[in-house]
Amino acid sequence: MSMVILIIFDKILTKIIKYNSMAVEGINLPRTEAIPEAEARDIEFLLKKQIASAGSNVSDTVRQLNEKYETVDTPQTVTRQLKQGNIPFWKVLRIADVLGYEIAWKKKEPQQ
């Protein structure tokens, strides 16, 4: 177990050193594109709809997340991530889990 922690720590430290040296050298750091506002609203609506249909709300869901996964998220943080459309996929998977869902990838039918 401690070996895994050391490997993860080493990878994180290596990235920090890499980005710090890039910043010192004046190299622009990689940025992610902002999601279009309408798409962010769609993501927020979809997730809040699923939370509500499970008989929950964001506050209760975050409390369940914190209990199950030993995290310290706040409802405000998760709401902000939903509104901005930048909620991490791993968190969406955890939300689905605490609500009693699983997310499955399904191949689309070819369009005619």
ZIRA-V388868 format. One record per backbone hydrogen bond with DSSP energy under -0.5 kcal/mol. CO is the residue of the C=O (numbers start at 1). NH is the residue of the N-H. If there is no record, write none. Layout:
BEGIN
co->{CO	CO}
nh->{NH	NH}
END
This chain:
BEGIN
co->{1	2	3	4	5	6	7	8	9	10	11	12	13	14	15	16	17	18	19	20	21	22	23	36	37	38	39	40	41	42	43	44	45	46	47	48	49	50	51	52	57	58	59	60	61	62	63	64	65	66	74	75	76	77	78	79	80	81	81	81	82	88	88	89	90	91	92	93	94	95	96	97	102}
nh->{5	6	7	8	9	10	11	12	13	14	15	16	17	18	19	20	21	22	23	24	25	27	26	40	41	42	43	44	45	46	47	48	49	50	51	52	53	54	56	55	61	62	63	64	65	66	67	68	69	70	78	79	80	81	82	83	84	85	86	87	85	91	92	93	94	95	96	97	98	99	101	100	104}
END
